[in-house]
């Protein structure tokens, strides 16, 4: 399986100021990793470097041993706001990457239709982006990236602009799609629930210059039900993440982190 990401001695400065400092990081092929942290901590900067849009000040970034030297379809990127062509149909938007590769029309439309079915948009092929809801637009965006068969899928708060109910549905859809395609996913979010629900690993980042301050492995079985967020183990992990992100919390209010498999404390004074 491809999609192994390696980071070594990464330094990124913007405008002469240090933004990111990460000594070492490895993400295994097929892993679903969430970068969790407050605004401005360097999450999107790291994602931009992995996408090839930012050149590191120092250090090395590789995918499957090959240095990242610029953007490439094998590293697909999904933003918070969709980047669909408004004048193209849903089918044409999804098939666009294959058109640029010279794939014959019949074949690229066949693959596009398969992906639209995968993301639950069968029957919407001839619609235009303006005729779709925000959640549906993001589904098209995901399908458009996946048609290039990326080794790595990079997602920058893709559900941040959606309402709460649609966001939950999109999270479940993403997990269903990922279970089938098994590409490596690096997903940026500042939402603790989202990170813990989606990820194999949650990389918690500290303030600028950003770096990973803790590597959490939630360990919840897949597939994950929507009511996982009420599980005592989930709540304990959420409280632990809150403490990592807000270390100024008074000692008497600090939550205690209970590893999976151990009994959760009967009383936790920190209210969420």
GIKAMO-V354767 format. One record per pair of residues at least 12 apart in sequence whose C-alpha atoms are under 8 Angstrom apart, sorted by the first residue. I is the first residue (numbers start at 1). J is the second residue. If there is no record, write none. Layout:
# GIKAMO-V354767
i=I j=J
i=I j=J
This chain:
# GIKAMO-V354767
i=1 j=29
i=1 j=30
i=2 j=29
i=2 j=30
i=2 j=64
i=2 j=151
i=2 j=183
i=3 j=28
i=3 j=29
i=3 j=30
i=3 j=63
i=3 j=64
i=3 j=151
i=3 j=152
i=3 j=183
i=3 j=184
i=4 j=26
i=4 j=27
i=4 j=28
i=4 j=29
i=4 j=30
i=4 j=63
i=4 j=64
i=4 j=65
i=4 j=184
i=5 j=25
i=5 j=26
i=5 j=27
i=5 j=28
i=5 j=29
i=5 j=61
i=5 j=62
i=5 j=63
i=5 j=64
i=5 j=65
i=6 j=24
i=6 j=25
i=6 j=26
i=6 j=27
i=6 j=60
i=6 j=61
i=6 j=62
i=6 j=63
i=6 j=64
i=6 j=65
i=7 j=22
i=7 j=23
i=7 j=24
i=7 j=25
i=7 j=26
i=7 j=59
i=7 j=60
i=7 j=61
i=7 j=62
i=8 j=22
i=8 j=23
i=8 j=24
i=8 j=25
i=8 j=59
i=8 j=60
i=8 j=61
i=9 j=21
i=9 j=22
i=9 j=23
i=9 j=24
i=9 j=58
i=9 j=59
i=9 j=60
i=10 j=22
i=10 j=23
i=10 j=24
i=10 j=56
i=10 j=57
i=10 j=58
i=10 j=59
i=10 j=60
i=10 j=61
i=11 j=56
i=11 j=57
i=11 j=58
i=11 j=59
i=12 j=55
i=12 j=56
i=12 j=57
i=12 j=58
i=13 j=56
i=13 j=57
i=18 j=208
i=18 j=209
i=19 j=41
i=19 j=42
i=19 j=45
i=19 j=208
i=19 j=209
i=19 j=210
i=20 j=41
i=20 j=42
i=20 j=45
i=20 j=46
i=20 j=208
i=20 j=209
i=20 j=210
i=20 j=211
i=21 j=209
i=21 j=210
i=21 j=211
i=22 j=210
i=22 j=211
i=22 j=212
i=28 j=184
i=29 j=183
i=29 j=184
i=30 j=182
i=30 j=183
i=30 j=184
i=30 j=185
i=31 j=182
i=31 j=183
i=31 j=184
i=31 j=185
i=31 j=200
i=31 j=201
i=32 j=184
i=32 j=185
i=32 j=186
i=32 j=187
i=32 j=198
i=32 j=199
i=32 j=200
i=32 j=201
i=33 j=185
i=33 j=186
i=33 j=187
i=33 j=199
i=33 j=200
i=33 j=201
i=33 j=202
i=33 j=203
i=34 j=186
i=34 j=187
i=34 j=188
i=34 j=189
i=34 j=195
i=34 j=198
i=34 j=199
i=34 j=201
i=34 j=202
i=34 j=203
i=35 j=186
i=35 j=187
i=35 j=188
i=35 j=189
i=35 j=195
i=35 j=202
i=35 j=203
i=35 j=204
i=35 j=205
i=36 j=188
i=36 j=189
i=36 j=190
i=36 j=191
i=36 j=192
i=36 j=195
i=36 j=202
i=36 j=203
i=36 j=204
i=36 j=205
i=37 j=189
i=37 j=190
i=37 j=204
i=37 j=205
i=37 j=206
i=37 j=207
i=37 j=245
i=38 j=190
i=38 j=205
i=38 j=206
i=38 j=207
i=38 j=245
i=39 j=190
i=40 j=207
i=40 j=208
i=41 j=205
i=41 j=206
i=41 j=207
i=41 j=208
i=41 j=209
i=41 j=210
i=41 j=211
i=42 j=205
i=42 j=207
i=42 j=208
i=42 j=209
i=42 j=210
i=42 j=211
i=43 j=188
i=43 j=205
i=43 j=210
i=44 j=156
i=44 j=188
i=47 j=154
i=47 j=155
i=47 j=156
i=47 j=186
i=47 j=188
i=50 j=68
i=50 j=75
i=50 j=154
i=51 j=68
i=51 j=70
i=51 j=71
i=51 j=72
i=51 j=75
i=51 j=76
i=51 j=77
i=51 j=154
i=52 j=68
i=52 j=69
i=52 j=70
i=52 j=71
i=52 j=72
i=53 j=70
i=53 j=71
i=73 j=145
i=73 j=148
i=73 j=150
i=74 j=148
i=74 j=149
i=74 j=150
i=74 j=151
i=74 j=152
i=75 j=150
i=75 j=151
i=75 j=152
i=75 j=153
i=75 j=154
i=76 j=145
i=76 j=146
i=76 j=148
i=76 j=150
i=76 j=152
i=76 j=153
i=76 j=154
i=77 j=145
i=77 j=153
i=77 j=154
i=77 j=155
i=77 j=156
i=78 j=141
i=78 j=142
i=78 j=145
i=78 j=153
i=78 j=154
i=78 j=155
i=78 j=156
i=78 j=158
i=79 j=155
i=79 j=156
i=79 j=157
i=79 j=158
i=80 j=156
i=80 j=157
i=80 j=158
i=80 j=159
i=80 j=160
i=80 j=161
i=81 j=138
i=81 j=158
i=81 j=161
i=82 j=137
i=82 j=138
i=82 j=141
i=83 j=141
i=84 j=129
i=84 j=137
i=84 j=141
i=85 j=129
i=86 j=128
i=86 j=129
i=86 j=130
i=87 j=128
i=88 j=128
i=88 j=129
i=89 j=125
i=89 j=126
i=89 j=127
i=89 j=128
i=89 j=129
i=90 j=124
i=90 j=125
i=90 j=126
i=90 j=127
i=90 j=128
i=90 j=129
i=90 j=140
i=91 j=109
i=91 j=112
i=91 j=113
i=91 j=125
i=91 j=126
i=92 j=109
i=93 j=140
i=93 j=144
i=94 j=112
i=94 j=140
i=94 j=141
i=94 j=143
i=94 j=144
i=94 j=145
i=94 j=147
i=95 j=108
i=95 j=109
i=95 j=111
i=95 j=112
i=95 j=144
i=95 j=147
i=96 j=144
i=97 j=144
i=97 j=147
i=97 j=148
i=98 j=147
i=98 j=148
i=111 j=147
i=112 j=143
i=112 j=144
i=112 j=147
i=113 j=125
i=115 j=143
i=115 j=146
i=115 j=147
i=116 j=140
i=116 j=143
i=118 j=177
i=119 j=139
i=119 j=140
i=119 j=143
i=119 j=173
i=119 j=177
i=120 j=139
i=121 j=136
i=121 j=139
i=121 j=140
i=134 j=162
i=135 j=159
i=135 j=162
i=135 j=166
i=135 j=167
i=135 j=170
i=138 j=158
i=138 j=159
i=150 j=183
i=151 j=183
i=151 j=184
i=152 j=183
i=152 j=184
i=152 j=185
i=152 j=186
i=153 j=183
i=153 j=184
i=153 j=185
i=153 j=186
i=154 j=185
i=154 j=186
i=154 j=187
i=155 j=185
i=155 j=186
i=155 j=187
i=155 j=188
i=156 j=187
i=156 j=188
i=156 j=189
i=157 j=187
i=157 j=188
i=157 j=189
i=168 j=226
i=171 j=194
i=171 j=198
i=172 j=226
i=175 j=198
i=192 j=238
i=192 j=241
i=192 j=242
i=193 j=229
i=193 j=238
i=196 j=218
i=196 j=234
i=196 j=237
i=196 j=238
i=197 j=224
i=197 j=228
i=197 j=229
i=199 j=217
i=199 j=218
i=200 j=217
i=200 j=218
i=200 j=219
i=201 j=215
i=201 j=216
i=201 j=217
i=201 j=218
i=202 j=215
i=202 j=216
i=202 j=217
i=202 j=218
i=203 j=215
i=203 j=216
i=204 j=216
i=204 j=241
i=204 j=244
i=204 j=245
i=206 j=245
i=218 j=234
i=218 j=237
i=218 j=260
i=219 j=260
i=232 j=264
i=233 j=258
i=233 j=259
i=233 j=260
i=233 j=264
i=236 j=255
i=236 j=256
i=236 j=257
i=236 j=258
i=236 j=264
i=237 j=257
i=237 j=258
i=239 j=255
i=239 j=256
i=239 j=257
i=239 j=270
i=239 j=272
i=240 j=255
i=240 j=256
i=240 j=257
i=243 j=255
i=253 j=269
i=253 j=270
i=254 j=269
i=254 j=270
i=255 j=268
i=255 j=269
i=255 j=270
i=256 j=268
